[in-house]
Amino acid sequence: SGQADNGGAALSLAPELSAGGQQDLFVYGAKRLALKKGARITIPLWQSTAALRHLYTLDIPVVRDAQSGSSIRRGQNGNPDPSDRSPQRLAENQVWHQFELSNASAVPWTTGAALIIRDTLPIGQDLLTYTPVGSASLMPVTVAIDMCGGYSEEELSRQPNGLHWNGYDYGLIRKKATITVRNLRKQPSLTRVSVALGGKAEKISDGGTIQLNDHRSDDWSENSGREANNHSDLSWEFTLDAGASKTLICEFGYYQR
């Protein structure tokens, strides 16, 4: 079990426990225990106070239609979500409230289910992933209902025969992506926005970062003829004041056969 706080870090193992690394695994071990027949026992593994940072995240994975080139969102199994036909559908781009927990203890945190409790009220439950000593991990709390995000695209240009590759001619399509975030909370909110898309991002606003990677098939609903494209990861981090909105811009291009 773990306890999150804004203070320093400390770790205390139960006296009947030991801990150590085994190859690439870290094992918490219990010493020999005597247990009566039919009895049950709960063994606390460790207790730690960890530095905590509240973070509001907007993650937008863009999947592109092979025929129209427009960005689309799909439900399970690649089929359109039936809720898209309803005017009361939930917001597509949800902002999540997450805890960023820093592990400054003496042992790593191994992967396991975690329950978040404030006073006596449970406020979230999710998976706490493996966190080495000196590192940090994100733990989702809940959807931030008082923050919202949006994503739209606008075509800037279309160049025929922009690339001849592997025996085929490709057109180069350039677009501008606009991401909006609005904070309806009464407090400033540390916000992190990420966009993952197929193509090569070239310009980004507000001090954001671009990371180019190799082609990824998940960026396209139909992957045939898309292998010439990069994958781009875009990210921003900023503090959004109470009641404020922010607009982020990125320009990118991709090849279409």
Stockholm file with secondary structure:
# STOCKHOLM 1.0

chainA/1-257         SGQADNGGAALSLAPELSAGGQQDLFVYGAKRLALKKGARITIPLWQSTAALRHLYTLDIPVVRDAQSGSSIRRGQNGNPDPSDRSPQRLAENQVWHQFELSNASAVPWTTGAALIIRDTLPIGQDLLTYTPVGSASLMPVTVAIDMCGGYSEEELSRQPNGLHWNGYDYGLIRKKATITVRNLRKQPSLTRVSVALGGKAEKISDGGTIQLNDHRSDDWSENSGREANNHSDLSWEFTLDAGASKTLICEFGYYQR
#=GR chainA/1-257 SS CCEECSSCCEEEECTTEEEEEETTEEEEEECCCCCCTTCCCCCCCEEEEEEEEEEEEEEEECEECTTTCCEECCCGGGCCCGGGGCTTCCCSSEEEEEEEEECCSSSCBCCEEEEEEETTEEEEEEEECCBCTTCEEEEEEEEEEEEEEEEEEEEEEEEEEEEEETTEEEEEEEEEEEEEEEECSSSCEEEEEEEEEESEEEEESTTCEEEEECCCGGGBSSCTTCTTCCEEEEEEEEEECTTCEEEEEEEEEEEEC
#=GC SS_cons         CCEECSSCCEEEECTTEEEEEETTEEEEEECCCCCCTTCCCCCCCEEEEEEEEEEEEEEEECEECTTTCCEECCCGGGCCCGGGGCTTCCCSSEEEEEEEEECCSSSCBCCEEEEEEETTEEEEEEEECCBCTTCEEEEEEEEEEEEEEEEEEEEEEEEEEEEEETTEEEEEEEEEEEEEEEECSSSCEEEEEEEEEESEEEEESTTCEEEEECCCGGGBSSCTTCTTCCEEEEEEEEEECTTCEEEEEEEEEEEEC
//
